[in-house]
Amino acid sequence: MSVTKPVDQVTDADRPFICSRGNGDGTVTLYYDGDVVPQLPTPTPAEIAAILTAKQAALANATAARQYAKLAAMRTMTPAQLQVWIAANVTNLAQAQDALLTLAIGQCLLMNATGV
């Protein structure tokens, strides 16, 4: 018999279920042998195109970030190294604006990649 419960309350005692379905409200329905499992909705061609477009944009952003030399250099630094680099290399307004822009671009790409 299928069971619906909050996602964070699914434990090893609930296993083995044959499949699960998220309900969009923080709960999940677990289906066991003998249960009739509802068919998942099939995305429309427009929905598939939108998903692909979003994934392609994210990939393009990630590629651009890797090609942006300053951001690529910062990617390899620890927070302490970045702090030392900023203290040594950001000494006037133009350099501060450039560093801020680089960090903002990195933050933007990170938020886009994580969906924040």
Secondary structure, DSSP 8 states (H G I E B T S, - for coil): --EEEEGGG--GGG---SEEEE-SSSEEEEE-TT----------HHHHHHHHHHHHHHHHHHHHHHH-HHHHHHHT--HHHHHHHHHHH--SHHHHHHHHHHHHHHHHHHHHHHT-
